[in-house]
Amino acid sequence: MNYLISLLIGLGVGALYALLDFKSPAPPAIALVGLLGMQIGEALLPLGRQFLAQWLH
């Protein structure tokens, strides 16, 4: 459900930028790579914590 909400908000902001003829702060490819990095980092942090907890015990 969170992904759907995020997608809808992103589409809404994109539509607003298009209506206002406003250039986005970053080119789409760069923005998508940044978002991918955020998702990977968010997924790796819990895995790293779990690995560290197992290694210390």
PyMOL CGO cylinders between C-alpha atoms (Angstrom):
from pymol import cmd
from pymol.cgo import CYLINDER

trace = [
    CYLINDER, 0.00, 0.00, 0.00, 2.89, 2.39, 0.78, 0.3, 1, 1, 1, 1, 1, 1,
    CYLINDER, 2.89, 2.39, 0.78, 4.28, 1.90, -2.71, 0.3, 1, 1, 1, 1, 1, 1,
    CYLINDER, 4.28, 1.90, -2.71, 0.91, 2.73, -4.25, 0.3, 1, 1, 1, 1, 1, 1,
    CYLINDER, 0.91, 2.73, -4.25, 0.62, 5.92, -2.21, 0.3, 1, 1, 1, 1, 1, 1,
    CYLINDER, 0.62, 5.92, -2.21, 4.17, 6.89, -3.15, 0.3, 1, 1, 1, 1, 1, 1,
    CYLINDER, 4.17, 6.89, -3.15, 3.46, 6.23, -6.82, 0.3, 1, 1, 1, 1, 1, 1,
    CYLINDER, 3.46, 6.23, -6.82, 0.27, 8.30, -6.74, 0.3, 1, 1, 1, 1, 1, 1,
    CYLINDER, 0.27, 8.30, -6.74, 2.01, 11.22, -5.04, 0.3, 1, 1, 1, 1, 1, 1,
    CYLINDER, 2.01, 11.22, -5.04, 4.85, 11.04, -7.55, 0.3, 1, 1, 1, 1, 1, 1,
    CYLINDER, 4.85, 11.04, -7.55, 2.41, 11.04, -10.46, 0.3, 1, 1, 1, 1, 1, 1,
    CYLINDER, 2.41, 11.04, -10.46, 0.59, 13.99, -8.93, 0.3, 1, 1, 1, 1, 1, 1,
    CYLINDER, 0.59, 13.99, -8.93, 3.77, 16.01, -8.51, 0.3, 1, 1, 1, 1, 1, 1,
    CYLINDER, 3.77, 16.01, -8.51, 4.84, 15.13, -12.04, 0.3, 1, 1, 1, 1, 1, 1,
    CYLINDER, 4.84, 15.13, -12.04, 1.49, 16.28, -13.40, 0.3, 1, 1, 1, 1, 1, 1,
    CYLINDER, 1.49, 16.28, -13.40, 1.74, 19.50, -11.41, 0.3, 1, 1, 1, 1, 1, 1,
    CYLINDER, 1.74, 19.50, -11.41, 5.24, 20.16, -12.80, 0.3, 1, 1, 1, 1, 1, 1,
    CYLINDER, 5.24, 20.16, -12.80, 3.90, 19.59, -16.33, 0.3, 1, 1, 1, 1, 1, 1,
    CYLINDER, 3.90, 19.59, -16.33, 0.91, 21.89, -15.79, 0.3, 1, 1, 1, 1, 1, 1,
    CYLINDER, 0.91, 21.89, -15.79, 3.11, 24.67, -14.42, 0.3, 1, 1, 1, 1, 1, 1,
    CYLINDER, 3.11, 24.67, -14.42, 5.74, 24.08, -17.15, 0.3, 1, 1, 1, 1, 1, 1,
    CYLINDER, 5.74, 24.08, -17.15, 8.31, 23.74, -14.37, 0.3, 1, 1, 1, 1, 1, 1,
    CYLINDER, 8.31, 23.74, -14.37, 11.56, 21.88, -14.96, 0.3, 1, 1, 1, 1, 1, 1,
    CYLINDER, 11.56, 21.88, -14.96, 12.27, 19.17, -12.42, 0.3, 1, 1, 1, 1, 1, 1,
    CYLINDER, 12.27, 19.17, -12.42, 15.36, 19.77, -10.23, 0.3, 1, 1, 1, 1, 1, 1,
    CYLINDER, 15.36, 19.77, -10.23, 17.09, 16.66, -11.60, 0.3, 1, 1, 1, 1, 1, 1,
    CYLINDER, 17.09, 16.66, -11.60, 16.89, 14.86, -14.93, 0.3, 1, 1, 1, 1, 1, 1,
    CYLINDER, 16.89, 14.86, -14.93, 14.58, 11.82, -14.69, 0.3, 1, 1, 1, 1, 1, 1,
    CYLINDER, 14.58, 11.82, -14.69, 17.38, 9.26, -15.12, 0.3, 1, 1, 1, 1, 1, 1,
    CYLINDER, 17.38, 9.26, -15.12, 19.46, 10.79, -12.32, 0.3, 1, 1, 1, 1, 1, 1,
    CYLINDER, 19.46, 10.79, -12.32, 16.43, 11.04, -10.06, 0.3, 1, 1, 1, 1, 1, 1,
    CYLINDER, 16.43, 11.04, -10.06, 15.53, 7.39, -10.66, 0.3, 1, 1, 1, 1, 1, 1,
    CYLINDER, 15.53, 7.39, -10.66, 19.07, 6.25, -9.90, 0.3, 1, 1, 1, 1, 1, 1,
    CYLINDER, 19.07, 6.25, -9.90, 18.94, 8.25, -6.67, 0.3, 1, 1, 1, 1, 1, 1,
    CYLINDER, 18.94, 8.25, -6.67, 15.63, 6.67, -5.71, 0.3, 1, 1, 1, 1, 1, 1,
    CYLINDER, 15.63, 6.67, -5.71, 17.03, 3.22, -6.49, 0.3, 1, 1, 1, 1, 1, 1,
    CYLINDER, 17.03, 3.22, -6.49, 19.99, 3.94, -4.23, 0.3, 1, 1, 1, 1, 1, 1,
    CYLINDER, 19.99, 3.94, -4.23, 17.64, 4.99, -1.44, 0.3, 1, 1, 1, 1, 1, 1,
    CYLINDER, 17.64, 4.99, -1.44, 15.63, 1.77, -1.80, 0.3, 1, 1, 1, 1, 1, 1,
    CYLINDER, 15.63, 1.77, -1.80, 18.76, -0.39, -1.79, 0.3, 1, 1, 1, 1, 1, 1,
    CYLINDER, 18.76, -0.39, -1.79, 20.13, 1.43, 1.24, 0.3, 1, 1, 1, 1, 1, 1,
    CYLINDER, 20.13, 1.43, 1.24, 16.83, 1.04, 3.06, 0.3, 1, 1, 1, 1, 1, 1,
    CYLINDER, 16.83, 1.04, 3.06, 16.83, -2.70, 2.35, 0.3, 1, 1, 1, 1, 1, 1,
    CYLINDER, 16.83, -2.70, 2.35, 20.50, -3.24, 3.24, 0.3, 1, 1, 1, 1, 1, 1,
    CYLINDER, 20.50, -3.24, 3.24, 20.41, -1.55, 6.64, 0.3, 1, 1, 1, 1, 1, 1,
    CYLINDER, 20.41, -1.55, 6.64, 18.17, -4.19, 8.31, 0.3, 1, 1, 1, 1, 1, 1,
    CYLINDER, 18.17, -4.19, 8.31, 20.20, -6.97, 6.67, 0.3, 1, 1, 1, 1, 1, 1,
    CYLINDER, 20.20, -6.97, 6.67, 23.41, -5.43, 7.97, 0.3, 1, 1, 1, 1, 1, 1,
    CYLINDER, 23.41, -5.43, 7.97, 22.01, -5.13, 11.48, 0.3, 1, 1, 1, 1, 1, 1,
    CYLINDER, 22.01, -5.13, 11.48, 20.83, -8.74, 11.41, 0.3, 1, 1, 1, 1, 1, 1,
    CYLINDER, 20.83, -8.74, 11.41, 24.21, -9.96, 10.14, 0.3, 1, 1, 1, 1, 1, 1,
    CYLINDER, 24.21, -9.96, 10.14, 26.06, -7.95, 12.78, 0.3, 1, 1, 1, 1, 1, 1,
    CYLINDER, 26.06, -7.95, 12.78, 23.78, -9.22, 15.57, 0.3, 1, 1, 1, 1, 1, 1,
    CYLINDER, 23.78, -9.22, 15.57, 24.35, -12.84, 14.51, 0.3, 1, 1, 1, 1, 1, 1,
    CYLINDER, 24.35, -12.84, 14.51, 28.10, -12.30, 14.21, 0.3, 1, 1, 1, 1, 1, 1,
    CYLINDER, 28.10, -12.30, 14.21, 28.37, -10.80, 17.71, 0.3, 1, 1, 1, 1, 1, 1,
    CYLINDER, 28.37, -10.80, 17.71, 26.42, -13.58, 19.42, 0.3, 1, 1, 1, 1, 1, 1,
]
cmd.load_cgo(trace, "trace")
